[in-house]
Amino acid sequence: DGSDSLEGFVVCHSIAGGTGSGMGSYMLEALNDRYSKKLVQTYSVFPNDGESNSDVVVQPYNSILTLKRLTLEADCVVVLDNNALNRIATERLRLTKPDFGVINNLVSTVMAASTATLRYPSYMNNDLVGLIASLIPTPRCHFLMTGYTPLAYDLVERSVRKTTVLDVMRRLLQSKNMMVSTRRSEQAGRNPCYISILNVIQGEVDPTQVHKSLQRIRERKLANFIPWGPASIQVALSRRSPYLPPGGPRVSGLMMANHTSISSLFERILRQFDLLIKKKNGQWEPSKAPFMQNYQQQRDVFTNVADLKDEFDDSRETVQSLVEEYVACESPNYIEWGMQQRGLQGMGGGAG
């Protein structure tokens, strides 16, 4: 309240555990309620998929409840997927058992690079709103995936690897550098595509190299974009941090991308939730769902079982509609689809 020019808030949390999901959701609702006109960005760590990899047995419950708040209360969500972070650590960095230090280093690298243009301002992308606005053309599709190259832990390859602007920008488009794991098998019959891309290039960069690299990427059609919007990769140039030790890569890059394939991550959470609540023929009972008593005990939030069921059903419906919107983004008729959805919501509101 005492700041001269408050731009917004940045929240870091995970969505699977009790504190990250519960406290994180409460903070999102409180911030949106008190500072409704300020931007809220989150760095959200998504859990490992599968019960064998999970430390939290109620992970699907927490995830579905938090995803509702991330969809409705946040303006931008940078998704950091534990599956992808572990994959990068084992495959790219060749670490057999990556610890929390390695994973946290990957997360902090992304956070530092994504805020570099704010901390070392230039004539473009020097405010949070301007940085994010170009990535999010529609309000609900605000979940971003990231990629970074070259990785700081990759000490062996770093000395011999090329670090030209073209090499960096080309590697950023490779799925193996993405910090969100999406599976082609989960996207059968679809045409996953980019909605928008912003590359933050750090280091000694000549702007003419950037233009040539963008032209080469366009000629080779390395990025597949939505059919109803502009097919362009935006680039923000940033100085290298003076606090980094000398001897690192001459050029490094971060990609922040809005891509429709991120919906497969949400579909995975929906499937895990349906399995845990033992949903049959579209119906389920809280009394028969395992570990649901933990939530029933929160009398200040859920006064009765019906309230609890309504909250979970509403959360699931919100996430399902988010998946449907990302799938609709791949169609040339997305704008018409959006108008139809708005018309249906208006009819529903009038009926209510």
N, C-alpha and C positions, 0 to 999 in steps of 0.2 A: 504493500500500500504506500510505502514511502518512496518508491522509485520514481524517477523522472519520466522514464519512457519504457514501461513494461510491455515487452513484445508477447510473451507467452510463457509456457511452462514445459519443462522436459521431465518426464517420469521414467524411471528405470525400474523394471520389475519382471518377475516370471509369472506365468499364468497357471501353473500346475499346483504349486504349494499353497498352503492356507494363507500365509502372510502376503505373498506376492499377488495372489488372486483376490483375496478378501479385502486387505488393506489397500491394495492398488485400485480396486474397483471403487472403494469408498472415496479415495482421493480424487479419482476421475470425476465422480458425481459431484463432490464438494467443489472442485475447481470450476467445473462447468456451470454449477449453480451460482457461485459467487462472482466468477469472472467470465461471464457467458460470451463476451466479445473478444476474449484473448485466446490465442492459439494454444492448443494442448498437443504436444508431440510425445510419443512414448517409444522407448526401446524395450520391446517385449520378447522375453525368451520363451519359446515354445518347447514343450517337453519331448522326450524320446517317445516314439510310438511303441506299442506293445507292452503287455504287463510285465514281461521278464526284464525290460530295461527301465522300468519305472520305480522310483523310490516312494511315490505317493499313490496309494491304492485308489483314492477318490479323485485321481487326476482328471478323468473325463468330466466329472461333475464341476470341478473348479474351472476347468478350461471352458466349458460351454457357458457358464455364468459370466466369466470374465470377457469372453468374446462378444457377448451382448453389449457390455459396457464399452469395449474398445470400438465397436461398430457405431454406437449411438453417442458416446460422450467424447471420444478423441477425434482430433482433426487429422492426425497423421500417425501411423503405427509402423515403425521400422521392425520388421519381423526377423528375429534371430533364432534359427531352428537348431536345437541341440543335436538332432541327427546329422545335419549338414556340418555343424562345427566339429563334431567328432570325426566325421568322414574326412574333412579337410586336414585335421590333425594327424590322422593315421595314413591317409593316402598321399597327401601333398607334402606334409612335413616329415613323413616316415617315422612317426612316433608310435611304438607298439601300445603303450598305455598312457595316453595323454591325461594329465591331471588338471585340476581346476585352474591352476596358474596359466597353462597353455590356452585353455578355452577362454578364460577371462582376458588374456592378452589379445586374442582375436576380436573379442567384443569391444575392448577399449580402443583397438586400432580403428575399427569401423566408426566408433563414436568420435574419436579425435579427428579423423579425416572428414567426416560429414559436417563437423562444426568448424573446420579450418577456415572457410571463407568468412565466417562470423568473427573469429578470433583474430584473423589477419586480413582485415577488410580491403577490398579492391573496389573497382568501379561497378562491379556486378555481384549479385548474390550475397550482398553484405547484410541482409536482414533475414530473419527466420521465415517470415511470411513469403517473401520473394523467392526464397530457396525452395519452399514446399509447394507454393501455388502452381508452378509450372508442371509439377508431377501428378497433380490430382485434379483432373478435369471434372469429375463428378463427386459429390460429397461422400457417398458410401464406399466407393472403391479407393480407399486411402491406405491400403496395406502395401508397404514397399519391401522389396527384397534387395539385398546388397551383395556386392562382390568386390574383392580387393586383390590387387597384385602390385608388385611382388610381396610375398609374405615375409615378415621380419625374421621368422624362425628358420626360413629356408636359406641357411648360411652357405651350404655347399654349392647350390646352383646359382646363388646370387652373384658370385664373382665372375661367372662365365655367361650369365644370361644377358641378352640384349634388353635395353630399357628405353627404346625409342617410343615416341608417342603412339605410333601405329601399333607396335607390339603390345603396349599396355592396353590400348582401347580394344584391340582384337581379343586379348585374353579375358578382358572383363565380360565379354559376351559369351564366354564358354561356361557351360553349366557346371563344370567341376569347380569353378571358383565362386559359385553362388552359395550364400549362407542360408539357403532354404532348399530342402530336399523335395523335389517334385518328381513323380514317377510317370513315365510315358504310359505305363499300363493302366494308370488311373484316369487317363485322358483320351481313351479310345473314342474315335469318331469326332474329336474336337480339333480345333485349329488354334492352339495356344499362341498368343501374340503379345507384344509389348504395347502398353497404352502410352507410356512415356519413359524417357531415359534421361538421367542427368549424370554426367561424368565429372568428378572433381579430380583434376590433374594437378599434382603437386611436383615442384622441382623446377629445373631449368628447362623451360618450354618456350619455343618460338611459336607465336600464333599461326604462322603460315604452315607449320607442321600439323597443327590441329585441323586446319581446313583440308589439307591433303589427305589426312587420315580419315576424316569424315567422308570425303569423296570416294576413297578406296573402299570403305565399308559399304557405302551406298551402291557402288558398282558391283560388288561381290554379293550383295543382298544377304549380309550376315545377320541382319536383324529383321524379323517379321513383325510388322506393326498392324494395329487395328485398321479396318477398312474405312471407318467413318471419321478419322481424325488425321492430323498432320503426322507424317512419318519422319520425325527429326530427332536427332540426338543432341541434347544441349550439353555444352561444356562450360565448366567454371574453372578458371585457372587460379591456383593458390600458391603462395610461397611455402617453401619447406620450413618446418618449425626450427627456429634457431636453437632450440633446446635438445634436438636430436644429436647423437654423437656423429662425428664425421665418418665417411666411408660407406654410407648406405647407398641405395640405388639412386641414380641421377634423376629418374622420373618414376613416380608411383601414382596409382590411380584408384579411385573408389567409384563404383557405379551404384547409384540408387535408381531402381527401376520399378515401375508399376506394371506387373505382368499378370495375365489372366490365369496362368498355371498355378498361382498361389492358392487358388480355390481348392486344389486337391488336398492341401494341408488342412483346410477347414472340413472337407468331406471326411477325412481320416478321423478327425475329432468327433464328428457326428456319428460315424460308425461305432467308435469306441463307446460313446455315450449310449447308443441304442443297445449295444451288447450288455453293458453294465446294468441298465434298468430292466433288462429282459423284456423288451418291447415286442408285442405280438399283435399282428393285424392292426398296427397303428395305435394300440392301447397299452397302458402300463399302470401299475398301482404302486404308489410310494411305499406302502407297507411291505411289498414283496421285493423291492429294490434293495440290494445290499448296501450297508453303511449309510442309508438315508436318515437313520435316527440322529446322526451327528448334526444334520441340518434342522431336524425337527426340534432339537433342543434350543435353538435360537429363537426364543419366544418373542424377543423384541423386534425380530425381522419377519418371522412367519408365525402368525397367530394360530393357524390351524393347518391341517394336512392339505386342504384345498388350496390355500395360498401358496404352499410349497410347490404343489404340482403345477399351478398356474405359472409360477415364476420359471420353473424348468421348461415348461411347454413354450412359454413366450421366448425364452432364451434360444431354444432350439429353432423356433420359427424364424427368429431374427438372423441366426447364422445360416439357415437354409436359404433365406431370401438373398443373403449376401453372396452365397455360392451361385445362385441363379442369375444374379446381376453380372457377376464376373463371366459366366458362360455367355450371357447375352451380349457382352462387350465384344465378343469374337464375331458377331454377326453385323453385316452392313446395316441392318434395320434396328440397331440398338436405340437410336433416338426415338423411333416410333414405339419401340418396346417400353421405353421409359415413360412416354406420354400415356400409354395404356395403363401402366402400373399406377401412375399418379391419378388417373381417372378412376381406377378401381378403388384406390385408397379413399378418394373423395366420396365415392358412393358408400363405402363402408362407414366412413365418419358420419355421413348424413343419416344412414340407417340407424347408427348408434344413438 
